[in-house]
Amino acid sequence: MLANLSTRPAVRRCAGAGVLALVLLGAGLPAAAADGAQPDLTRFYRQKLTWGACPGPDMPKDLQCGKVTVPLDYARPRAGTLDLALARYRATGKSEGSVLLNFGGPGGSGISELATDGRQFMDLTNGYDVVGFDPRGVGRSSPVSCGESGDDAQAKAQSADLAHPQAMLEQLRRAAEECARNSGPVLPHIGTVDASRDLDVIRQALGDKKLNYLGFSYGTRLGAVYAAQFPHQVGRLVLDGVDTLTEPLSEQGIAGAEGQQTALDDFLDWCTTDVACPFGQDRRAAGSQIVQLVHSLDENPVPSDFGGFLSGQDLVGAIGQALYSKDLWPSLERALASLVQDGDTRGVQNFTTSGIGLPVRSGRDQDRHPQNAGLVDPQNVPADNLPAALMAINCADDPDRPSAARLTKDLEDLRAAYDQASPVFGRYRLNQMLMCYGRPRGTDFIRDRVKDVPSAKMLLVGTRGDPATPYRWTEETAKRLGPSAVVLDNKGDGHTGYGSSACVHRRIDDFLLYGSLPPNGSSCPADGREWSAVTYSADR
């Protein structure tokens, strides 16, 4: 999952009564469809999918693509529609239905991820069609963007002097306005509550009576919200790298900074045992050199090999992305050596873009966003879509909007807390938290109503050494969800467990394929294997 917020070059119910209600319930729609006070969603729940070849270069030949149409606004389903991009690998034998994947972010394209790293899910094709999707506002599904001018406004906001909070807040407000101007009508409807309702439309379009689902990192938030909204449609649902449902963004940022600092310390412990380490073999000095490098690049950004400049905060985002798997440590070591010794920015910027950035569209404005939006061609997905969607979704999910006066008053304390959490990642995480300023207040649904879920049993996987989603979030979320939550304790390291632990991989497959759940509180040992699994963690 990508961690960089800078986009400079450097992741329901149907109405009806009487006979109509009986027909809808018989078709597998939510039971609340019988409530005549609800908007009529019949046409969305009666869709039939058509699959074909996937557009774009280098797409796997056995990957099929399709689309499903959802309301722009579920409260006003006649006000406009969105098409959501889907992709699938067919079941190799008799299909028991589909398992839907979300790789996290928020803002990560499920289509791109399934195309590039789908091999690790091939065991699931023994019983399922394996389906990925681009959520609303992401990838080909009406992608949001902050535009080139919005990118500049965000960069200025992130580099603003915290000693002058009024100027910083003004830059943040301008950045929010640019994002709204460039994103179109999907922006007010981009949060997880709406995305969860989209999941249920997708479930029905796939022909499944229950939703079978595997979500990573942010995808666990989406899965938990679905379980709260549609508890009786939950099939076999797995949450790996469990997100918090209660902590405000300010506390999430501190937890993220602490986790990434721990991962960086582990990396430097390893790096300084190698003669090729660009920071030498003195471990204490190496930590100081990293801090000095970030500060130096913030004061004097260097020209980027991809155009523009590389700042210290850009570097921090790239390092954060590389720390999610130990498999990436040798590449990070080489990238940092190239930057420090030769001024070559390409290595670190490869971690920031992860190859999914596409050319930004120019001249976008609200008038170019139709109310009935079809899929965007792959080559027209904005380069800043992932960080733009990250901010939009996280802010839409968070009800806290401190006033300018409150932020000004608390800024020094916030900065001290973030710097204490990490001298490298503290400012970066603080900038992430502040980016919601100037945006509308988000929903309180997740914090207040996603709890005590009366669904089928769900498997929650927490990894002890996860730098992005701390293990305590797994325990806290399981307690909130109630008896339906079954916890698997992964004793290993890295972000999420499915791609880094053979034991976790097997336990998840056994549950999804055969319904076999491990005992609540059971564990998997650290096995030292990394599968190069990539899950977006921009939110974390």
Disulfide bonds with the S-S distance in Angstrom:
Cys54-Cys65 2.03
Cys146-Cys179 1.88
Cys271-Cys277 2.12
Cys395-Cys436 1.98
Cys503-Cys524 1.95
